[in-house]
Amino acid sequence: MRHLTGIRYAQPLREGGSLPAIVETETGELFVVKFLGAGQGRRALVAEALAAALAVELGLPVAEPAIVRLAEGFGRSEPDPEIQDILKRSHGDNFGLAFISSALPFDPVINRAIDPELAAGIVWFDALITNVDRSPRNVNLLARDGDYWMIDHGASLYFHHRWEGWEERVHSRFPQIKDHVLLHLAGDLHDADRRLRPRLTGAALSRAVGQIPESWLGDEELFPDVASHRQAYADYLAARLHGPREWLDEAVQAQALGPQKHVTRVTRRVV
């Protein structure tokens, strides 16, 4: 994961409570940045970075992730006081995904031709990381010319908002998988498990958790230092991968039940 410096606040993206923005980096590339000073805080950034790193290890399509450092005074010309407050609290490491020009939100009707194997891999991945944010209301999947990119994983790995007793919650079921936008376009989920689970070796998990900036860790009293805090993420994922995997069984059962009725999807801004 590259570490870049943001040099220009290009455009706000006013969706949800995080108020991300398109930021130009010193390389001239544009990234959609989630800010440290936004209401969700560093836990959302940890989830973003770890989910993106895991997706890279798995070979799943994700917009290129980066750690985007912002210097003091960044965006000082932005007139919106709410945005200014966020930027003032965001000096240091933030999280970005590469801006993908002309991409549109995935539509399960228009994009029905998505490869079932790819769809199954994404469903499996989201069940593993307990990602509640890939539903018809909020697809967080971009499409362009037959290519797809996963975005916005800040709501995943929600176990880390309360670390106490996390070992007992490792194997928790994930009932929200029934609302996954790709569940009924996906192929065999057990086959996805056989393909993907071996890729998340101990070394792969260590690489993934190693991408989390140190500045986002070390604030949990349960852990004596940053290293043990970081290792707990790897331990959680390893146990979830190699335990009874009720989360996978639940996804298979939900898929077998067939499509559920959903309210109309809310279209997100192109990012």
Wavefront OBJ file of the C-alpha trace (Angstrom):
o trace
v 0.000 0.000 0.000
v 1.551 3.266 -1.079
v 1.991 6.226 1.252
v 1.207 9.493 -0.507
v 0.874 13.145 0.444
v -2.298 15.067 -0.245
v -1.611 18.447 -1.807
v -5.054 19.701 -2.884
v -8.592 19.318 -1.611
v -10.301 18.884 -4.978
v -13.965 18.082 -4.367
v -16.154 17.106 -1.407
v -18.342 14.011 -1.714
v -21.317 14.613 0.517
v -22.551 11.110 1.274
v -23.104 9.704 4.731
v -21.539 11.064 7.854
v -17.892 10.684 6.880
v -17.800 13.499 4.278
v -15.022 12.004 2.127
v -13.422 14.066 -0.606
v -11.421 13.746 -3.780
v -7.851 14.711 -2.966
v -4.978 15.260 -5.363
v -1.671 13.749 -4.256
v 1.903 14.770 -5.021
v 1.934 12.252 -7.900
v -0.965 14.039 -9.596
v -3.281 11.092 -8.911
v -6.720 11.551 -7.409
v -7.873 9.560 -4.387
v -11.191 9.459 -2.567
v -10.036 10.087 0.991
v -11.747 9.133 4.252
v -10.563 11.517 6.937
v -9.215 10.735 10.379
v -11.179 13.652 11.797
v -14.569 12.464 10.537
v -17.188 11.249 12.986
v -16.429 7.538 12.490
v -12.848 8.035 13.664
v -9.840 5.803 13.335
v -11.757 2.512 13.680
v -13.393 3.146 10.307
v -9.982 3.818 8.763
v -8.564 0.605 10.253
v -11.475 -1.329 8.722
v -10.938 0.396 5.365
v -7.218 -0.321 5.240
v -7.432 -3.889 6.511
v -10.318 -4.825 4.213
v -8.507 -3.362 1.202
v -5.284 -5.163 2.100
v -7.150 -8.462 2.451
v -8.876 -7.922 -0.899
v -5.481 -7.402 -2.538
v -4.183 -10.627 -0.979
v -7.257 -12.449 -2.285
v -7.020 -10.985 -5.778
v -10.465 -9.432 -5.475
v -11.132 -6.153 -7.305
v -10.684 -3.143 -5.066
v -9.860 0.413 -6.041
v -6.168 0.927 -5.252
v -5.768 1.755 -1.559
v -3.257 4.232 -0.169
v -2.369 5.949 3.058
v -2.722 9.663 2.341
v -0.837 11.985 4.679
v -2.179 15.482 5.173
v -0.004 18.288 6.507
v -1.232 20.927 8.928
v -3.152 23.588 7.032
v -4.326 21.237 4.303
v -7.548 22.486 2.717
v -7.533 25.753 4.621
v -9.234 27.516 1.698
v -12.306 25.253 1.933
v -15.155 27.605 2.953
v -17.467 25.025 4.556
v -16.911 25.223 8.352
v -17.957 21.581 8.888
v -15.365 20.393 6.388
v -12.762 22.725 7.883
v -13.348 21.191 11.306
v -12.819 17.695 9.888
v -9.635 18.691 8.054
v -8.164 20.364 11.145
v -8.529 17.046 12.988
v -7.084 15.030 10.086
v -3.414 15.976 10.037
v -1.350 12.830 9.592
v -2.434 9.505 8.117
v -5.771 9.167 6.336
v -7.145 6.465 4.037
v -7.732 6.766 0.317
v -8.998 4.708 -2.605
v -8.057 5.611 -6.153
v -10.656 7.770 -7.879
v -12.133 5.841 -10.812
v -13.348 8.204 -13.479
v -16.702 7.488 -15.169
v -17.495 4.509 -12.949
v -21.118 4.060 -11.897
v -22.671 2.252 -8.945
v -23.305 -1.430 -9.613
v -26.907 -2.129 -10.581
v -28.101 -5.731 -10.080
v -30.393 -5.432 -13.122
v -28.065 -3.681 -15.555
v -24.980 -5.607 -14.412
v -26.522 -9.079 -14.171
v -23.738 -10.443 -16.364
v -21.186 -10.174 -13.557
v -19.106 -13.352 -13.364
v -20.792 -15.661 -10.780
v -17.386 -16.759 -9.506
v -16.368 -13.147 -8.865
v -19.716 -12.409 -7.223
v -19.302 -15.462 -4.977
v -15.831 -14.307 -3.987
v -17.125 -10.881 -2.988
v -19.999 -12.377 -0.977
v -17.561 -14.724 0.783
v -15.213 -11.838 1.526
v -17.968 -9.638 2.941
v -19.241 -12.446 5.154
v -15.725 -12.993 6.466
v -15.183 -9.341 7.368
v -18.819 -8.743 8.454
v -19.347 -5.990 5.899
v -22.877 -4.642 6.322
v -22.489 -2.161 3.477
v -22.942 -4.006 0.178
v -26.729 -4.078 -0.014
v -29.181 -2.910 -2.692
v -29.593 0.324 -0.739
v -25.868 1.010 -0.625
v -23.982 -1.145 -3.093
v -20.425 0.171 -2.573
v -19.425 -1.527 -5.784
v -18.455 0.434 -8.884
v -18.837 -0.748 -12.470
v -17.346 0.457 -15.732
v -17.060 -1.376 -19.047
v -17.397 -4.797 -17.434
v -14.897 -4.101 -14.650
v -15.804 -3.828 -10.975
v -14.236 -2.270 -7.895
v -15.175 -2.677 -4.250
v -15.170 0.522 -2.182
v -16.135 1.762 1.301
v -15.400 -0.888 3.930
v -15.422 1.379 6.967
v -18.492 -0.328 8.456
v -16.918 -3.800 8.322
v -15.062 -5.606 11.140
v -17.469 -3.999 13.563
v -16.337 -6.318 16.371
v -13.443 -3.914 17.018
v -15.716 -1.205 18.375
v -15.846 -3.297 21.559
v -12.753 -5.415 22.060
v -13.747 -6.856 25.422
v -14.696 -10.501 24.952
v -13.756 -10.480 21.281
v -12.510 -14.076 21.433
v -16.045 -15.274 22.218
v -17.444 -13.351 19.249
v -14.995 -14.548 16.597
v -17.351 -17.173 15.211
v -20.479 -15.051 15.351
v -22.999 -15.472 12.577
v -23.614 -12.666 10.093
v -27.350 -12.450 9.382
v -26.962 -9.267 7.307
v -25.504 -11.383 4.494
v -29.089 -12.083 3.368
v -29.218 -8.476 2.105
v -26.031 -8.672 0.042
v -26.530 -7.171 -3.411
v -24.611 -10.011 -5.105
v -25.894 -12.958 -3.095
v -28.332 -14.189 -5.758
v -26.003 -13.460 -8.666
v -23.199 -15.424 -7.019
v -21.982 -18.895 -7.834
v -21.070 -21.648 -5.385
v -19.992 -20.119 -2.063
v -18.333 -23.320 -0.876
v -16.266 -23.266 -4.055
v -15.340 -19.642 -3.301
v -14.246 -20.769 0.147
v -12.054 -23.500 -1.327
v -10.457 -21.004 -3.725
v -9.946 -18.060 -1.402
v -9.374 -19.340 2.113
v -5.964 -20.890 1.303
v -4.737 -17.503 0.074
v -5.088 -15.962 3.525
v -2.125 -17.726 5.066
v -0.551 -16.566 8.284
v 1.980 -14.602 6.252
v -0.788 -12.976 4.193
v -2.668 -11.945 7.325
v 0.541 -10.517 8.790
v 1.100 -8.488 5.624
v -2.468 -7.210 5.711
v -2.477 -6.118 9.340
v 0.981 -4.659 8.795
v -0.599 -2.108 6.440
v -2.485 -0.448 9.313
v -0.631 2.733 10.284
v 0.727 2.683 13.821
v -0.955 6.026 14.505
v -4.385 4.349 14.237
v -3.560 1.706 16.869
v -2.503 1.572 20.499
v -5.536 3.270 22.051
v -7.117 0.107 23.497
v -6.487 -0.546 27.184
v -6.946 -4.261 26.538
v -3.628 -4.373 24.667
v -0.313 -3.414 26.261
v 1.206 -2.092 23.032
v 0.639 -1.477 19.332
v 2.122 -4.841 18.346
v -0.371 -6.807 20.436
v -3.240 -4.633 19.193
v -2.184 -5.314 15.601
v -1.740 -9.039 16.263
v -5.265 -9.287 17.656
v -6.653 -8.423 14.223
v -4.626 -11.218 12.652
v -5.727 -13.643 15.378
v -9.378 -12.697 14.882
v -9.212 -13.270 11.138
v -7.284 -16.537 11.457
v -9.794 -17.916 13.945
v -12.723 -16.826 11.792
v -11.169 -18.418 8.722
v -10.357 -21.756 10.295
v -13.103 -22.212 12.877
v -16.603 -23.657 12.370
v -17.391 -20.869 9.869
v -21.045 -20.486 10.706
v -20.862 -17.228 8.756
v -20.311 -19.240 5.581
v -23.120 -21.681 6.322
v -25.444 -18.755 6.935
v -24.546 -17.209 3.561
v -25.193 -20.524 1.794
v -28.562 -20.886 3.525
v -29.544 -17.298 2.672
v -28.628 -17.878 -0.965
v -30.751 -21.029 -1.085
v -33.808 -19.129 0.193
v -33.824 -16.973 -2.926
v -34.049 -13.196 -3.402
v -35.704 -11.107 -0.716
v -37.705 -7.965 -1.331
v -35.767 -4.743 -0.794
v -36.600 -1.063 -0.835
v -35.363 0.957 -3.777
v -31.622 1.398 -3.871
v -30.255 4.836 -3.079
v -27.811 5.770 -5.849
v -24.477 7.051 -4.597
v -22.350 9.713 -6.189
v -19.796 8.398 -8.676
v -16.425 8.015 -6.945
l 1 2 3 4 5 6 7 8 9 10 11 12 13 14 15 16 17 18 19 20 21 22 23 24 25 26 27 28 29 30 31 32 33 34 35 36 37 38 39 40 41 42 43 44 45 46 47 48 49 50 51 52 53 54 55 56 57 58 59 60 61 62 63 64 65 66 67 68 69 70 71 72 73 74 75 76 77 78 79 80 81 82 83 84 85 86 87 88 89 90 91 92 93 94 95 96 97 98 99 100 101 102 103 104 105 106 107 108 109 110 111 112 113 114 115 116 117 118 119 120 121 122 123 124 125 126 127 128 129 130 131 132 133 134 135 136 137 138 139 140 141 142 143 144 145 146 147 148 149 150 151 152 153 154 155 156 157 158 159 160 161 162 163 164 165 166 167 168 169 170 171 172 173 174 175 176 177 178 179 180 181 182 183 184 185 186 187 188 189 190 191 192 193 194 195 196 197 198 199 200 201 202 203 204 205 206 207 208 209 210 211 212 213 214 215 216 217 218 219 220 221 222 223 224 225 226 227 228 229 230 231 232 233 234 235 236 237 238 239 240 241 242 243 244 245 246 247 248 249 250 251 252 253 254 255 256 257 258 259 260 261 262 263 264 265 266 267 268 269 270 271
